[in-house]
Amino acid sequence: MSDKKEIKPGHDYETTGHSWDGIEEYNKPLPKWWLYTFYACIVWGIGYSIAYPAWPGIHSATAGLLGFSTRGQVAEEIAAVDASNATINEELAKADLVALASDTGSDLHRYATNAGGAVFRTFCAQCHGSGAAGNVGYPNLLDDDWLWGGSVEDIYTTVHTGIRQPTDEDYVRTSQMPAFGKDELLEKPQIEAVVNYVLSLSGEPQDAAMVEEGSVVFADNCAACHAEDGTGDRVQGAPNLTDSIWLYGGDYDAVYETVFNARYGQMPPMGGADLSEAEVRAVVLYVHGLGGGEASE
């Protein structure tokens, strides 16, 4: 290894003095264009950090002399869109929902359903799924099985007021299923019997011998809400037990859990603080048009 620095013939730069097995390392300078570009980037970076948000702090980054932020830009764009839609949103907020639901060819209906889809994907998809097919504990909005009714008015009440939420309004959906096992309202054999009876209404019970006894338990304790034939009561949000649609699962263990500990599904009130009147109406029309919406009485 050699440490001697020298300029080789035909070159205007010297070696570093390092040589390994006859291979020498040259100390060739960077091209001028690269250096000038590098220096320009440094100057540009300093100017950018002064003009725009750049340096992180404890609570926030430096604001920059221009006061620009992508969040502020988005807010301006949203405000511009809101301003352009102000007239049609005002019209939607005052429209007759029942009439509008059937007027599918109007510009207002098309706007409402498109806007409602955006509202749904932003505020509702977390529970009901992006395709509105629901999940365990969250209703499927594509079918025609409704706990509280599937007309435009019923859906409006659900979205605006919510389900089982404290409110000062005279009418709120606050029904509650008793916890028959946890609160010792029924003994275990009675719960097992009524679970088998409920399963028999729409399928095969686990123990057919318990069905007759379960029908008596059902009539004494459950028919007041679910009706004598098990078809439910929408006024109370009591589900229909005779179909094969289950919110929390329809196998023996799931139904037993429901009877023993009860269910208390809730939905937040979206009207007011979360959504404007126009947004509530838009998402109502969107949900009503998904396939399970019912005609108003």
Beta strands, then each sheet from edge to edge (+ up, - down):
strand 1: 15-20
strand 2: 23-26
sheet 1: 1+ 2-
end
